[in-house]
Amino acid sequence: MNKQNPQADPRIAKKFAGDRNWSFVAVGVLWALYAFVFYEVKDYVDQQVAWTLAVFGGLVLLFNTAAILAMVAHLSEERDEIYGLDLHYVDLAKKKSYS
């Protein structure tokens, strides 16, 4: 539960944890894919091209990882607002489908 709002819906914490975990899985898969592709390609290119691929691939990984970490930090700060609104409409849709 959120320390700021002890009455917060426990589904919010569950949804946030799931999104956070899947974000980290996505970053891990991205790093693994870049490493695999670089490993497979490096024998077919010149050393200068390999260094260029390594540097710019590393920059892409750095910026993507930073963006995902920033997104998770933002979701953490405002999770009650973000997920609360989502759950509100989910609950309304369930009520509407039952009536």
Phi and psi restraints in degrees (range 20) as a CNS / XPLOR table:
assign (resid 1 and name C) (resid 2 and name N)
       (resid 2 and name CA) (resid 2 and name C) 1.0 -77.0 20.0 2
assign (resid 2 and name N) (resid 2 and name CA)
       (resid 2 and name C) (resid 3 and name N) 1.0 133.0 20.0 2
assign (resid 2 and name C) (resid 3 and name N)
       (resid 3 and name CA) (resid 3 and name C) 1.0 -68.0 20.0 2
assign (resid 3 and name N) (resid 3 and name CA)
       (resid 3 and name C) (resid 4 and name N) 1.0 -28.8 20.0 2
assign (resid 3 and name C) (resid 4 and name N)
       (resid 4 and name CA) (resid 4 and name C) 1.0 -74.7 20.0 2
assign (resid 4 and name N) (resid 4 and name CA)
       (resid 4 and name C) (resid 5 and name N) 1.0 -31.1 20.0 2
assign (resid 4 and name C) (resid 5 and name N)
       (resid 5 and name CA) (resid 5 and name C) 1.0 -133.5 20.0 2
assign (resid 5 and name N) (resid 5 and name CA)
       (resid 5 and name C) (resid 6 and name N) 1.0 93.2 20.0 2
assign (resid 5 and name C) (resid 6 and name N)
       (resid 6 and name CA) (resid 6 and name C) 1.0 -65.6 20.0 2
assign (resid 6 and name N) (resid 6 and name CA)
       (resid 6 and name C) (resid 7 and name N) 1.0 -14.2 20.0 2
assign (resid 6 and name C) (resid 7 and name N)
       (resid 7 and name CA) (resid 7 and name C) 1.0 -91.5 20.0 2
assign (resid 7 and name N) (resid 7 and name CA)
       (resid 7 and name C) (resid 8 and name N) 1.0 6.2 20.0 2
assign (resid 7 and name C) (resid 8 and name N)
       (resid 8 and name CA) (resid 8 and name C) 1.0 -63.0 20.0 2
assign (resid 8 and name N) (resid 8 and name CA)
       (resid 8 and name C) (resid 9 and name N) 1.0 148.7 20.0 2
assign (resid 8 and name C) (resid 9 and name N)
       (resid 9 and name CA) (resid 9 and name C) 1.0 -66.6 20.0 2
assign (resid 9 and name N) (resid 9 and name CA)
       (resid 9 and name C) (resid 10 and name N) 1.0 128.3 20.0 2
assign (resid 9 and name C) (resid 10 and name N)
       (resid 10 and name CA) (resid 10 and name C) 1.0 -65.5 20.0 2
assign (resid 10 and name N) (resid 10 and name CA)
       (resid 10 and name C) (resid 11 and name N) 1.0 -17.2 20.0 2
assign (resid 10 and name C) (resid 11 and name N)
       (resid 11 and name CA) (resid 11 and name C) 1.0 -66.6 20.0 2
assign (resid 11 and name N) (resid 11 and name CA)
       (resid 11 and name C) (resid 12 and name N) 1.0 -26.8 20.0 2
assign (resid 11 and name C) (resid 12 and name N)
       (resid 12 and name CA) (resid 12 and name C) 1.0 -63.6 20.0 2
assign (resid 12 and name N) (resid 12 and name CA)
       (resid 12 and name C) (resid 13 and name N) 1.0 -47.6 20.0 2
assign (resid 12 and name C) (resid 13 and name N)
       (resid 13 and name CA) (resid 13 and name C) 1.0 -62.0 20.0 2
assign (resid 13 and name N) (resid 13 and name CA)
       (resid 13 and name C) (resid 14 and name N) 1.0 -38.0 20.0 2
assign (resid 13 and name C) (resid 14 and name N)
       (resid 14 and name CA) (resid 14 and name C) 1.0 -67.2 20.0 2
assign (resid 14 and name N) (resid 14 and name CA)
       (resid 14 and name C) (resid 15 and name N) 1.0 -44.0 20.0 2
assign (resid 14 and name C) (resid 15 and name N)
       (resid 15 and name CA) (resid 15 and name C) 1.0 -66.1 20.0 2
assign (resid 15 and name N) (resid 15 and name CA)
       (resid 15 and name C) (resid 16 and name N) 1.0 -41.0 20.0 2
assign (resid 15 and name C) (resid 16 and name N)
       (resid 16 and name CA) (resid 16 and name C) 1.0 -64.1 20.0 2
assign (resid 16 and name N) (resid 16 and name CA)
       (resid 16 and name C) (resid 17 and name N) 1.0 -43.8 20.0 2
assign (resid 16 and name C) (resid 17 and name N)
       (resid 17 and name CA) (resid 17 and name C) 1.0 -61.9 20.0 2
assign (resid 17 and name N) (resid 17 and name CA)
       (resid 17 and name C) (resid 18 and name N) 1.0 -41.2 20.0 2
assign (resid 17 and name C) (resid 18 and name N)
       (resid 18 and name CA) (resid 18 and name C) 1.0 -63.6 20.0 2
assign (resid 18 and name N) (resid 18 and name CA)
       (resid 18 and name C) (resid 19 and name N) 1.0 -45.4 20.0 2
assign (resid 18 and name C) (resid 19 and name N)
       (resid 19 and name CA) (resid 19 and name C) 1.0 -63.7 20.0 2
assign (resid 19 and name N) (resid 19 and name CA)
       (resid 19 and name C) (resid 20 and name N) 1.0 -42.0 20.0 2
assign (resid 19 and name C) (resid 20 and name N)
       (resid 20 and name CA) (resid 20 and name C) 1.0 -62.5 20.0 2
assign (resid 20 and name N) (resid 20 and name CA)
       (resid 20 and name C) (resid 21 and name N) 1.0 -46.5 20.0 2
assign (resid 20 and name C) (resid 21 and name N)
       (resid 21 and name CA) (resid 21 and name C) 1.0 -63.6 20.0 2
assign (resid 21 and name N) (resid 21 and name CA)
       (resid 21 and name C) (resid 22 and name N) 1.0 -43.6 20.0 2
assign (resid 21 and name C) (resid 22 and name N)
       (resid 22 and name CA) (resid 22 and name C) 1.0 -67.3 20.0 2
assign (resid 22 and name N) (resid 22 and name CA)
       (resid 22 and name C) (resid 23 and name N) 1.0 -30.7 20.0 2
assign (resid 22 and name C) (resid 23 and name N)
       (resid 23 and name CA) (resid 23 and name C) 1.0 -64.5 20.0 2
assign (resid 23 and name N) (resid 23 and name CA)
       (resid 23 and name C) (resid 24 and name N) 1.0 -43.0 20.0 2
assign (resid 23 and name C) (resid 24 and name N)
       (resid 24 and name CA) (resid 24 and name C) 1.0 -69.1 20.0 2
assign (resid 24 and name N) (resid 24 and name CA)
       (resid 24 and name C) (resid 25 and name N) 1.0 -34.7 20.0 2
assign (resid 24 and name C) (resid 25 and name N)
       (resid 25 and name CA) (resid 25 and name C) 1.0 -63.4 20.0 2
assign (resid 25 and name N) (resid 25 and name CA)
       (resid 25 and name C) (resid 26 and name N) 1.0 -42.8 20.0 2
assign (resid 25 and name C) (resid 26 and name N)
       (resid 26 and name CA) (resid 26 and name C) 1.0 -62.2 20.0 2
assign (resid 26 and name N) (resid 26 and name CA)
       (resid 26 and name C) (resid 27 and name N) 1.0 -40.8 20.0 2
assign (resid 26 and name C) (resid 27 and name N)
       (resid 27 and name CA) (resid 27 and name C) 1.0 -65.3 20.0 2
assign (resid 27 and name N) (resid 27 and name CA)
       (resid 27 and name C) (resid 28 and name N) 1.0 -42.9 20.0 2
assign (resid 27 and name C) (resid 28 and name N)
       (resid 28 and name CA) (resid 28 and name C) 1.0 -62.0 20.0 2
assign (resid 28 and name N) (resid 28 and name CA)
       (resid 28 and name C) (resid 29 and name N) 1.0 -42.2 20.0 2
assign (resid 28 and name C) (resid 29 and name N)
       (resid 29 and name CA) (resid 29 and name C) 1.0 -65.3 20.0 2
assign (resid 29 and name N) (resid 29 and name CA)
       (resid 29 and name C) (resid 30 and name N) 1.0 -40.3 20.0 2
assign (resid 29 and name C) (resid 30 and name N)
       (resid 30 and name CA) (resid 30 and name C) 1.0 -60.2 20.0 2
assign (resid 30 and name N) (resid 30 and name CA)
       (resid 30 and name C) (resid 31 and name N) 1.0 -47.5 20.0 2
assign (resid 30 and name C) (resid 31 and name N)
       (resid 31 and name CA) (resid 31 and name C) 1.0 -60.9 20.0 2
assign (resid 31 and name N) (resid 31 and name CA)
       (resid 31 and name C) (resid 32 and name N) 1.0 -43.3 20.0 2
assign (resid 31 and name C) (resid 32 and name N)
       (resid 32 and name CA) (resid 32 and name C) 1.0 -63.9 20.0 2
assign (resid 32 and name N) (resid 32 and name CA)
       (resid 32 and name C) (resid 33 and name N) 1.0 -41.4 20.0 2
assign (resid 32 and name C) (resid 33 and name N)
       (resid 33 and name CA) (resid 33 and name C) 1.0 -65.0 20.0 2
assign (resid 33 and name N) (resid 33 and name CA)
       (resid 33 and name C) (resid 34 and name N) 1.0 -43.4 20.0 2
assign (resid 33 and name C) (resid 34 and name N)
       (resid 34 and name CA) (resid 34 and name C) 1.0 -62.9 20.0 2
assign (resid 34 and name N) (resid 34 and name CA)
       (resid 34 and name C) (resid 35 and name N) 1.0 -42.6 20.0 2
assign (resid 34 and name C) (resid 35 and name N)
       (resid 35 and name CA) (resid 35 and name C) 1.0 -63.4 20.0 2
assign (resid 35 and name N) (resid 35 and name CA)
       (resid 35 and name C) (resid 36 and name N) 1.0 -43.7 20.0 2
assign (resid 35 and name C) (resid 36 and name N)
       (resid 36 and name CA) (resid 36 and name C) 1.0 -63.0 20.0 2
assign (resid 36 and name N) (resid 36 and name CA)
       (resid 36 and name C) (resid 37 and name N) 1.0 -48.0 20.0 2
assign (resid 36 and name C) (resid 37 and name N)
       (resid 37 and name CA) (resid 37 and name C) 1.0 -63.4 20.0 2
assign (resid 37 and name N) (resid 37 and name CA)
       (resid 37 and name C) (resid 38 and name N) 1.0 -42.4 20.0 2
assign (resid 37 and name C) (resid 38 and name N)
       (resid 38 and name CA) (resid 38 and name C) 1.0 -63.4 20.0 2
assign (resid 38 and name N) (resid 38 and name CA)
       (resid 38 and name C) (resid 39 and name N) 1.0 -42.7 20.0 2
assign (resid 38 and name C) (resid 39 and name N)
       (resid 39 and name CA) (resid 39 and name C) 1.0 -61.2 20.0 2
assign (resid 39 and name N) (resid 39 and name CA)
       (resid 39 and name C) (resid 40 and name N) 1.0 -41.4 20.0 2
assign (resid 39 and name C) (resid 40 and name N)
       (resid 40 and name CA) (resid 40 and name C) 1.0 -74.5 20.0 2
assign (resid 40 and name N) (resid 40 and name CA)
       (resid 40 and name C) (resid 41 and name N) 1.0 -28.8 20.0 2
assign (resid 40 and name C) (resid 41 and name N)
       (resid 41 and name CA) (resid 41 and name C) 1.0 -91.3 20.0 2
assign (resid 41 and name N) (resid 41 and name CA)
       (resid 41 and name C) (resid 42 and name N) 1.0 -26.7 20.0 2
assign (resid 41 and name C) (resid 42 and name N)
       (resid 42 and name CA) (resid 42 and name C) 1.0 -59.9 20.0 2
assign (resid 42 and name N) (resid 42 and name CA)
       (resid 42 and name C) (resid 43 and name N) 1.0 -27.8 20.0 2
assign (resid 42 and name C) (resid 43 and name N)
       (resid 43 and name CA) (resid 43 and name C) 1.0 -77.5 20.0 2
assign (resid 43 and name N) (resid 43 and name CA)
       (resid 43 and name C) (resid 44 and name N) 1.0 -14.1 20.0 2
assign (resid 43 and name C) (resid 44 and name N)
       (resid 44 and name CA) (resid 44 and name C) 1.0 -103.2 20.0 2
assign (resid 44 and name N) (resid 44 and name CA)
       (resid 44 and name C) (resid 45 and name N) 1.0 0.7 20.0 2
assign (resid 44 and name C) (resid 45 and name N)
       (resid 45 and name CA) (resid 45 and name C) 1.0 -124.5 20.0 2
assign (resid 45 and name N) (resid 45 and name CA)
       (resid 45 and name C) (resid 46 and name N) 1.0 162.0 20.0 2
assign (resid 45 and name C) (resid 46 and name N)
       (resid 46 and name CA) (resid 46 and name C) 1.0 -64.4 20.0 2
assign (resid 46 and name N) (resid 46 and name CA)
       (resid 46 and name C) (resid 47 and name N) 1.0 161.5 20.0 2
assign (resid 46 and name C) (resid 47 and name N)
       (resid 47 and name CA) (resid 47 and name C) 1.0 -63.8 20.0 2
assign (resid 47 and name N) (resid 47 and name CA)
       (resid 47 and name C) (resid 48 and name N) 1.0 -38.1 20.0 2
assign (resid 47 and name C) (resid 48 and name N)
       (resid 48 and name CA) (resid 48 and name C) 1.0 -63.9 20.0 2
assign (resid 48 and name N) (resid 48 and name CA)
       (resid 48 and name C) (resid 49 and name N) 1.0 -41.1 20.0 2
assign (resid 48 and name C) (resid 49 and name N)
       (resid 49 and name CA) (resid 49 and name C) 1.0 -66.4 20.0 2
assign (resid 49 and name N) (resid 49 and name CA)
       (resid 49 and name C) (resid 50 and name N) 1.0 -39.1 20.0 2
assign (resid 49 and name C) (resid 50 and name N)
       (resid 50 and name CA) (resid 50 and name C) 1.0 -62.2 20.0 2
assign (resid 50 and name N) (resid 50 and name CA)
       (resid 50 and name C) (resid 51 and name N) 1.0 -42.3 20.0 2
assign (resid 50 and name C) (resid 51 and name N)
       (resid 51 and name CA) (resid 51 and name C) 1.0 -64.5 20.0 2
assign (resid 51 and name N) (resid 51 and name CA)
       (resid 51 and name C) (resid 52 and name N) 1.0 -41.0 20.0 2
assign (resid 51 and name C) (resid 52 and name N)
       (resid 52 and name CA) (resid 52 and name C) 1.0 -62.5 20.0 2
assign (resid 52 and name N) (resid 52 and name CA)
       (resid 52 and name C) (resid 53 and name N) 1.0 -44.7 20.0 2
assign (resid 52 and name C) (resid 53 and name N)
       (resid 53 and name CA) (resid 53 and name C) 1.0 -61.6 20.0 2
assign (resid 53 and name N) (resid 53 and name CA)
       (resid 53 and name C) (resid 54 and name N) 1.0 -41.0 20.0 2
assign (resid 53 and name C) (resid 54 and name N)
       (resid 54 and name CA) (resid 54 and name C) 1.0 -64.8 20.0 2
assign (resid 54 and name N) (resid 54 and name CA)
       (resid 54 and name C) (resid 55 and name N) 1.0 -44.7 20.0 2
assign (resid 54 and name C) (resid 55 and name N)
       (resid 55 and name CA) (resid 55 and name C) 1.0 -65.7 20.0 2
assign (resid 55 and name N) (resid 55 and name CA)
       (resid 55 and name C) (resid 56 and name N) 1.0 -50.9 20.0 2
assign (resid 55 and name C) (resid 56 and name N)
       (resid 56 and name CA) (resid 56 and name C) 1.0 -73.8 20.0 2
assign (resid 56 and name N) (resid 56 and name CA)
       (resid 56 and name C) (resid 57 and name N) 1.0 -32.3 20.0 2
assign (resid 56 and name C) (resid 57 and name N)
       (resid 57 and name CA) (resid 57 and name C) 1.0 -64.1 20.0 2
assign (resid 57 and name N) (resid 57 and name CA)
       (resid 57 and name C) (resid 58 and name N) 1.0 -39.9 20.0 2
assign (resid 57 and name C) (resid 58 and name N)
       (resid 58 and name CA) (resid 58 and name C) 1.0 -62.7 20.0 2
assign (resid 58 and name N) (resid 58 and name CA)
       (resid 58 and name C) (resid 59 and name N) 1.0 -39.5 20.0 2
assign (resid 58 and name C) (resid 59 and name N)
       (resid 59 and name CA) (resid 59 and name C) 1.0 -64.8 20.0 2
assign (resid 59 and name N) (resid 59 and name CA)
       (resid 59 and name C) (resid 60 and name N) 1.0 -41.8 20.0 2
assign (resid 59 and name C) (resid 60 and name N)
       (resid 60 and name CA) (resid 60 and name C) 1.0 -61.2 20.0 2
assign (resid 60 and name N) (resid 60 and name CA)
       (resid 60 and name C) (resid 61 and name N) 1.0 -44.9 20.0 2
assign (resid 60 and name C) (resid 61 and name N)
       (resid 61 and name CA) (resid 61 and name C) 1.0 -62.6 20.0 2
assign (resid 61 and name N) (resid 61 and name CA)
       (resid 61 and name C) (resid 62 and name N) 1.0 -41.8 20.0 2
assign (resid 61 and name C) (resid 62 and name N)
       (resid 62 and name CA) (resid 62 and name C) 1.0 -61.3 20.0 2
assign (resid 62 and name N) (resid 62 and name CA)
       (resid 62 and name C) (resid 63 and name N) 1.0 -48.6 20.0 2
assign (resid 62 and name C) (resid 63 and name N)
       (resid 63 and name CA) (resid 63 and name C) 1.0 -68.3 20.0 2
assign (resid 63 and name N) (resid 63 and name CA)
       (resid 63 and name C) (resid 64 and name N) 1.0 -39.1 20.0 2
assign (resid 63 and name C) (resid 64 and name N)
       (resid 64 and name CA) (resid 64 and name C) 1.0 -66.2 20.0 2
assign (resid 64 and name N) (resid 64 and name CA)
       (resid 64 and name C) (resid 65 and name N) 1.0 -40.9 20.0 2
assign (resid 64 and name C) (resid 65 and name N)
       (resid 65 and name CA) (resid 65 and name C) 1.0 -64.7 20.0 2
assign (resid 65 and name N) (resid 65 and name CA)
       (resid 65 and name C) (resid 66 and name N) 1.0 -42.8 20.0 2
assign (resid 65 and name C) (resid 66 and name N)
       (resid 66 and name CA) (resid 66 and name C) 1.0 -62.4 20.0 2
assign (resid 66 and name N) (resid 66 and name CA)
       (resid 66 and name C) (resid 67 and name N) 1.0 -39.6 20.0 2
assign (resid 66 and name C) (resid 67 and name N)
       (resid 67 and name CA) (resid 67 and name C) 1.0 -65.2 20.0 2
assign (resid 67 and name N) (resid 67 and name CA)
       (resid 67 and name C) (resid 68 and name N) 1.0 -41.9 20.0 2
assign (resid 67 and name C) (resid 68 and name N)
       (resid 68 and name CA) (resid 68 and name C) 1.0 -66.4 20.0 2
assign (resid 68 and name N) (resid 68 and name CA)
       (resid 68 and name C) (resid 69 and name N) 1.0 -41.5 20.0 2
assign (resid 68 and name C) (resid 69 and name N)
       (resid 69 and name CA) (resid 69 and name C) 1.0 -64.1 20.0 2
assign (resid 69 and name N) (resid 69 and name CA)
       (resid 69 and name C) (resid 70 and name N) 1.0 -38.4 20.0 2
assign (resid 69 and name C) (resid 70 and name N)
       (resid 70 and name CA) (resid 70 and name C) 1.0 -66.1 20.0 2
assign (resid 70 and name N) (resid 70 and name CA)
       (resid 70 and name C) (resid 71 and name N) 1.0 -39.4 20.0 2
assign (resid 70 and name C) (resid 71 and name N)
       (resid 71 and name CA) (resid 71 and name C) 1.0 -63.5 20.0 2
assign (resid 71 and name N) (resid 71 and name CA)
       (resid 71 and name C) (resid 72 and name N) 1.0 -44.5 20.0 2
assign (resid 71 and name C) (resid 72 and name N)
       (resid 72 and name CA) (resid 72 and name C) 1.0 -64.1 20.0 2
assign (resid 72 and name N) (resid 72 and name CA)
       (resid 72 and name C) (resid 73 and name N) 1.0 -40.0 20.0 2
assign (resid 72 and name C) (resid 73 and name N)
       (resid 73 and name CA) (resid 73 and name C) 1.0 -62.5 20.0 2
assign (resid 73 and name N) (resid 73 and name CA)
       (resid 73 and name C) (resid 74 and name N) 1.0 -42.0 20.0 2
assign (resid 73 and name C) (resid 74 and name N)
       (resid 74 and name CA) (resid 74 and name C) 1.0 -64.9 20.0 2
assign (resid 74 and name N) (resid 74 and name CA)
       (resid 74 and name C) (resid 75 and name N) 1.0 -44.1 20.0 2
assign (resid 74 and name C) (resid 75 and name N)
       (resid 75 and name CA) (resid 75 and name C) 1.0 -62.2 20.0 2
assign (resid 75 and name N) (resid 75 and name CA)
       (resid 75 and name C) (resid 76 and name N) 1.0 -36.8 20.0 2
assign (resid 75 and name C) (resid 76 and name N)
       (resid 76 and name CA) (resid 76 and name C) 1.0 -65.1 20.0 2
assign (resid 76 and name N) (resid 76 and name CA)
       (resid 76 and name C) (resid 77 and name N) 1.0 -40.3 20.0 2
assign (resid 76 and name C) (resid 77 and name N)
       (resid 77 and name CA) (resid 77 and name C) 1.0 -70.0 20.0 2
assign (resid 77 and name N) (resid 77 and name CA)
       (resid 77 and name C) (resid 78 and name N) 1.0 -36.9 20.0 2
assign (resid 77 and name C) (resid 78 and name N)
       (resid 78 and name CA) (resid 78 and name C) 1.0 -120.8 20.0 2
assign (resid 78 and name N) (resid 78 and name CA)
       (resid 78 and name C) (resid 79 and name N) 1.0 31.9 20.0 2
assign (resid 78 and name C) (resid 79 and name N)
       (resid 79 and name CA) (resid 79 and name C) 1.0 -66.8 20.0 2
assign (resid 79 and name N) (resid 79 and name CA)
       (resid 79 and name C) (resid 80 and name N) 1.0 -33.2 20.0 2
assign (resid 79 and name C) (resid 80 and name N)
       (resid 80 and name CA) (resid 80 and name C) 1.0 -62.6 20.0 2
assign (resid 80 and name N) (resid 80 and name CA)
       (resid 80 and name C) (resid 81 and name N) 1.0 -41.6 20.0 2
assign (resid 80 and name C) (resid 81 and name N)
       (resid 81 and name CA) (resid 81 and name C) 1.0 -70.5 20.0 2
assign (resid 81 and name N) (resid 81 and name CA)
       (resid 81 and name C) (resid 82 and name N) 1.0 -46.4 20.0 2
assign (resid 81 and name C) (resid 82 and name N)
       (resid 82 and name CA) (resid 82 and name C) 1.0 -68.8 20.0 2
assign (resid 82 and name N) (resid 82 and name CA)
       (resid 82 and name C) (resid 83 and name N) 1.0 -54.3 20.0 2
assign (resid 82 and name C) (resid 83 and name N)
       (resid 83 and name CA) (resid 83 and name C) 1.0 -78.0 20.0 2
assign (resid 83 and name N) (resid 83 and name CA)
       (resid 83 and name C) (resid 84 and name N) 1.0 -28.3 20.0 2
assign (resid 83 and name C) (resid 84 and name N)
       (resid 84 and name CA) (resid 84 and name C) 1.0 -62.5 20.0 2
assign (resid 84 and name N) (resid 84 and name CA)
       (resid 84 and name C) (resid 85 and name N) 1.0 -42.9 20.0 2
assign (resid 84 and name C) (resid 85 and name N)
       (resid 85 and name CA) (resid 85 and name C) 1.0 -65.2 20.0 2
assign (resid 85 and name N) (resid 85 and name CA)
       (resid 85 and name C) (resid 86 and name N) 1.0 -41.9 20.0 2
assign (resid 85 and name C) (resid 86 and name N)
       (resid 86 and name CA) (resid 86 and name C) 1.0 -61.4 20.0 2
assign (resid 86 and name N) (resid 86 and name CA)
       (resid 86 and name C) (resid 87 and name N) 1.0 -46.6 20.0 2
assign (resid 86 and name C) (resid 87 and name N)
       (resid 87 and name CA) (resid 87 and name C) 1.0 -67.1 20.0 2
assign (resid 87 and name N) (resid 87 and name CA)
       (resid 87 and name C) (resid 88 and name N) 1.0 -32.2 20.0 2
assign (resid 87 and name C) (resid 88 and name N)
       (resid 88 and name CA) (resid 88 and name C) 1.0 -58.9 20.0 2
assign (resid 88 and name N) (resid 88 and name CA)
       (resid 88 and name C) (resid 89 and name N) 1.0 -47.5 20.0 2
assign (resid 88 and name C) (resid 89 and name N)
       (resid 89 and name CA) (resid 89 and name C) 1.0 -72.4 20.0 2
assign (resid 89 and name N) (resid 89 and name CA)
       (resid 89 and name C) (resid 90 and name N) 1.0 -30.2 20.0 2
assign (resid 89 and name C) (resid 90 and name N)
       (resid 90 and name CA) (resid 90 and name C) 1.0 -64.1 20.0 2
assign (resid 90 and name N) (resid 90 and name CA)
       (resid 90 and name C) (resid 91 and name N) 1.0 -44.8 20.0 2
assign (resid 90 and name C) (resid 91 and name N)
       (resid 91 and name CA) (resid 91 and name C) 1.0 -63.3 20.0 2
assign (resid 91 and name N) (resid 91 and name CA)
       (resid 91 and name C) (resid 92 and name N) 1.0 -40.8 20.0 2
assign (resid 91 and name C) (resid 92 and name N)
       (resid 92 and name CA) (resid 92 and name C) 1.0 -63.4 20.0 2
assign (resid 92 and name N) (resid 92 and name CA)
       (resid 92 and name C) (resid 93 and name N) 1.0 -40.0 20.0 2
assign (resid 92 and name C) (resid 93 and name N)
       (resid 93 and name CA) (resid 93 and name C) 1.0 -65.7 20.0 2
assign (resid 93 and name N) (resid 93 and name CA)
       (resid 93 and name C) (resid 94 and name N) 1.0 -37.4 20.0 2
assign (resid 93 and name C) (resid 94 and name N)
       (resid 94 and name CA) (resid 94 and name C) 1.0 -66.8 20.0 2
assign (resid 94 and name N) (resid 94 and name CA)
       (resid 94 and name C) (resid 95 and name N) 1.0 -42.2 20.0 2
assign (resid 94 and name C) (resid 95 and name N)
       (resid 95 and name CA) (resid 95 and name C) 1.0 -62.9 20.0 2
assign (resid 95 and name N) (resid 95 and name CA)
       (resid 95 and name C) (resid 96 and name N) 1.0 -40.5 20.0 2
assign (resid 95 and name C) (resid 96 and name N)
       (resid 96 and name CA) (resid 96 and name C) 1.0 -67.6 20.0 2
assign (resid 96 and name N) (resid 96 and name CA)
       (resid 96 and name C) (resid 97 and name N) 1.0 -36.3 20.0 2
assign (resid 96 and name C) (resid 97 and name N)
       (resid 97 and name CA) (resid 97 and name C) 1.0 -73.9 20.0 2
assign (resid 97 and name N) (resid 97 and name CA)
       (resid 97 and name C) (resid 98 and name N) 1.0 -25.8 20.0 2
assign (resid 97 and name C) (resid 98 and name N)
       (resid 98 and name CA) (resid 98 and name C) 1.0 -81.0 20.0 2
assign (resid 98 and name N) (resid 98 and name CA)
       (resid 98 and name C) (resid 99 and name N) 1.0 -20.6 20.0 2
